[in-house]
Amino acid sequence: MRANKRYSRIAALFVLSILCGSANAVSLNANQLLNEYNVLILGDAILTSEIQGTAYVGGLLTGNFATINRSNLPDGSLGGSLVVGGDLTSANLESGDALIGGAITGILNNNGGGTITTGADIPVMEVENTLKNFSTSITSLSSTASLTVIELTSAFFSNPNNANDLPMMFGPGTTLFNVSGVMVDTTGFNFNGAFSDVLFNFYEATNVLIGAAFGASILAPDADLQNIGGGINGTVVAAALNNSFTSEFRDPIFTGTIVPLPAPLLLMLSGLAGLFITAKRKSKGVAQ
């Protein structure tokens, strides 16, 4: 009995420490980032085409005076409409503030008149971890009244006729497609439209080639992405971007809501399960 009381006390302290740590931690919200930024590249980006909305690049941003935020979207929670973790060679910022972690090695045309800050403290690793953890965690979600979850493989995009069937799969509220496969190629897969509450989570992809129009948001935090088709209408997350083509990134950005089970709660449940098993084993040892 005394052993059980002791483990109950330990479990209570464990729960308290998890909850306090969760309350005190300052963390980013992945869904919020998707709702705020048109493009989120975790590493380096080569960009020559337009991003109609806001943009984040965790590494180097190189290119040839790509236009950013012509749609006049407000600065996101990362502090600007253009946020770059490394150096920037050139860009045309049409609206909002710019935060550059490194230096501007060429010219940043500040057409909107916002502030430009270099040497800024950009939370590069936190953004990367937040979006990667989000992509992994939402693969375990099931459909609810406000969320439709559909499982696909990357082979789905090899049949152009499937593009016409996609809108019929959408449910009420947000629709989430969890897509397995390391290589995604949408060449010839003309998915026209602008479905702001639809997200494709390419959670295993290391390469994504958007070879035709794509009318929804993309979450591919481990993938090198190329946009060489008819443009993407939605938020795009990728590990790296090579967009030395004319295909644009357009709004509307993602407006849906996807809420995974919080990581602290998963940790707490796992810890409590471990404590419960230990306590049971101890009690059996005392009984014997």
Secondary structure, DSSP 8 states (H G I E B T S, - for coil): -HHHHHHHHHHHHHHHHHHHHHHH-----HHHHHHH-SEEESS-EEE-S-BSS-EEESS-EEES-EEE-TT-----TTSSSEEESS-EEEEEE-SS-EEESS-EEEEEEETT---EEES----HHHHHHHHHHHHHHGGG----SSEEEEEEEGGGGG-GGGGGTHHHH--SSEEEEEEE-SEEE-TT--B-S--TTEEEE-TT-SEEEE-S-B-SEEEEEEEEEEE-SS-EES-EEEEEEEE-SS--EES-----------HHHHHHHHHHHHHHHHHHHHHHHHH-
